[in-house]
């Protein structure tokens, strides 16, 4: 019998202002966007037992009601962070999810992700049943299929009706094994502290963890002219995380195709899924239309 009381521990960051480029729905109303995304996450969980910490960054009281309507009091912790930068709540996510002993699988969640119903367990099961998998994202980034940054060998595995591929990076929305998060905690916290309350650079962080693209000086110099963000991320990975790159082990990050969730950026929706149809279905189920 498992010693854990829950299947997943979730630290869910939420902020009342738009934090992405124009989203594909509710572009002028962050409350409605956040409400839709959280409800989609709840619907995606299916029968999973989930304990959730809601990290409310400068949120008015109305945002708390989004969570209290969906989660039982014994499964929910509301944490308020007035007047702090996004990096502080990232740091708090790491602290909470490493210190908790409720679940073996943990999830860093942001308020601008939309999830497909009943599918989140696939990411949880993938991590549990694959010893070599350390981290997983529910998102299939469209640039993984089109850009030079991601044009390298990917290990693939069929699981749960999806093709899972090893990848370089994702955003700050991802799942991990608790033991892996404890193992990599120093890197996470160092980045958050170095950036002093600002959001830490996710591409640089994942490059240091997966050790992909950080040992290719030709690409670095080429991208310094054509793709400065990529080259800059390599520089930041080395500057802030060189002990991990040189002496730490290589961690693995996996992404599903088709996706389990999408980032709510109009031009960056996960490919192969009619997301507008999914948005309308969730809204209809919630009585919004």
N, C-alpha and C positions, 0 to 999 in steps of 0.2 A: 504493500500500500504506500502511496506517495506521502512524503512528509509535508508536502505543500498543501495549503488550504485552497489555493486558486490555480487556475490554468495559466493565467497571464496577469502580470502587474503592469499597469499603464500609468505613465506620467504624461498628462495631456496639457500642453501649453496653449493658452488662449489670450488673445489681445484684441481690444475693441476697435483698432484701426486696421485698414487694409495693409497687409504686409507683403502682397504680391502684385505683379502687374495685373492689368484688368482681368478679373476672373470671368469664366464663361457664363456665369449666372449670378444674379444679385450683386452686380458690379458696384452699385451705389449704396449697398446696405450690408455692412459687416455683420450685424446681429443675425439677419436672416441667413447669410452665408454660413456663419458659424453654427447656427442651429441645424441647418440642413446637413452639414458635414458631421456633426456629432451624432445626429440621428442615423445617418448612414453607417457610422462606425458601430453604433449599438446594434443595428440590423445585421451587420456583417459578422458579429460575434456568434450568432446562433446560440448553441447551448454551452458555450465556454463560460467557465466561472472566472469573473474578472474583478479585480480590485483596482479602483481608479483614483488617482490623485489629480485633482484639477488645479493647475497652477494659473491663477487669475492675475494677469499682469495689467494693473491699472483698469480693471474691469468694473463697471457699475454693477449694482446688485442684480439687475435683470439677467446678467450672464450666469449668475449662480443658479437661477431657476432652470436653465437649460439642462444642467446636470442633475439637479434634485428631482426633476420630472422623470428622468430615465434610470437613475440608479437608486437602489435601496440605501438607506443611511449607513448600514453596517458595511457596505461595499464602497463607500465614497468618502474621500477626504478633501475638503475645500481649503485651499491655501491661497492667501491673498498677498500680492506683492505690489504695493503701491509705489510708483515713482522709481522703478528700477529698469535697467536696460535688459534687452533680450538675453544677453549673455548670462545674467544672473539666474534667470529661470532655466537656462540650459544647464548651468552648474547644479542647480537644485534638482533637476531631473536625474542627473548622474548620482547625486548623493542619495536621493530617495530610493532609486532602483537598485543601488548596490547595498544599501543598508536594510532594505526590506527582506523578510524571510517568508513571504506569502506565496511566491511563485518562482518556478524555475526559469520561465520565459518572461522577458521584460519588453516593453514597447515604449519608445520615445515617440510621442505623437504631437503633431502640430494642428492648428485649427483650420488649415486650408487644404485638407485632404478629404476626398470623397471616396467611400468604400463600396464595393459591390456586396449585395446581401448574401449572407451565409458563407462567405469565402475566407474570412480571416483565419479560420482554423487551419487552412492549408499552409500558411506561413508558419504557424505554430508547430504543426505536425512535421513540416519539412525540417525545421531546426532540431526537433526532438529525435527524428529518425535518421539524421545524417550527422554522424560524429565529426566529420570534417567541416561542417558548416558552422561558422561563428556568428555571422550577422546575416540578416535578410531584410530586403525592402519590399513593401507591397506594390511598389510602383515600377512600371516598365518605362524608363526614360526614353523618349523618342530619339534623343541625340545619341543613344547607345547604338543605334542602327545607321547613323548617317555621318558621324564626325570622325576625324582622324584620331582624336583623343582616345576613342573607344575601339579603334580598328586594330585589335590584337587578339591573340588566342583567348577563347572563352571555353572553360569546361562546362559541359551541359549535362543535366540529369532530368529525366522524365519523372514527375511526381504529381499526383493529385490531378491529373488531366492537364497539367501545364508543363512547359519546358523551363527549367530553372537554369540560369546561366551565371557563372561567376563574373563579377564586374569590378570596375575600378572604384566607383563612388556612387553616392546617393545624396539626399538632402539630410536634414536632421530628423526625418521621420523614418524609423527603422526598428527592427526587432533584434534581440540578442539573447543569448544564453546568459543567465545571471553570472555564472562562473567566469565567462569570457569578459563580461563588463567589469567585474572585479579585477581581472587580470590586466585590462587595458585602462583602468580608471585613471592612473597617473597621467596618461597622455591627454585624456579628455579634460581633466581638471587643469592641467598646465596650459592648454590652449585657452580655456575659458578665463583663467587668471591673467594670461599674457594680454588678452584683448580687453581686459578691464571693463566688463559689463556689456561690451558690444558683442554682436553675433560672431562667433568664430568661423573661420573659412572652412566650409564643409569639404570642398574638393581637396584642399591641402591635408585635412585630417584623414580622409579616406585614402589618399595616396600614401601617407605614412603608415597606415594600418595594413593596407593590401600590398604595399611596396611595388605598385605598378606605376610605370612611367618615371620613377625617380632615379633610375640608373641609366638614362639615355640622354647624354649631353647633346647629341645631334638634334634630337627633337626639341630640347630646351632652347637651343640657340635659334633653331628655325621658328619655333613658336614665339620667341621673343619679338619677332618682327610681324608675324601674322596673327597670332592668338595670344595676346599678352596675359589674359586671364589664366590660361593653362600654364604658361611659363611662370607667371607669378605664383601660382599655386605650388609648383615644384619648388620654387625658392622658399616659400613659406613653410612647406613641409620640412625641408632641410634645416631652415633657420630655427624653427620651434621644436621639431620632433626628431632631430638627428640621432639621438640614442635609440629610439624605436626603429628607425630605418636601418641602422648599422648593427644593433645588438638584439632587438626584439624579434619575436617570431612573426612570420607572415600570417595575417588573419585573412579569412575568406568572407566575402560579401556576395550574396546571391539575389537575383531578381527574377520574377516570374514573367512568362509570356504565355497567354495574355495576362494583363495586370490584374491585381486584386483591388487596387485603388489608383486614383490619379491625383496629381497635384493640380490645384484649381487655378491654373494659369492658362488662359485661352489658347495660347500658341504651343503649350507644352503638355497637352493631354496625352495620356498613354494611347498608343496606336491600337487599331483593330477592334475598338469598342465604340458603339454609338452612345456617347456620354450624355448628349442632350436627352435621348430616350430614357436613360437611367435616371437623370435628374427629375424628369417629369414623373416617372414612376414612383420615386421616393416621395415627391411632393404630394402626389395623389394619395399615396398610402397614409401620409400624415394629415390629410385633409386640407392641404394648402391650396388646391385648385379644384 
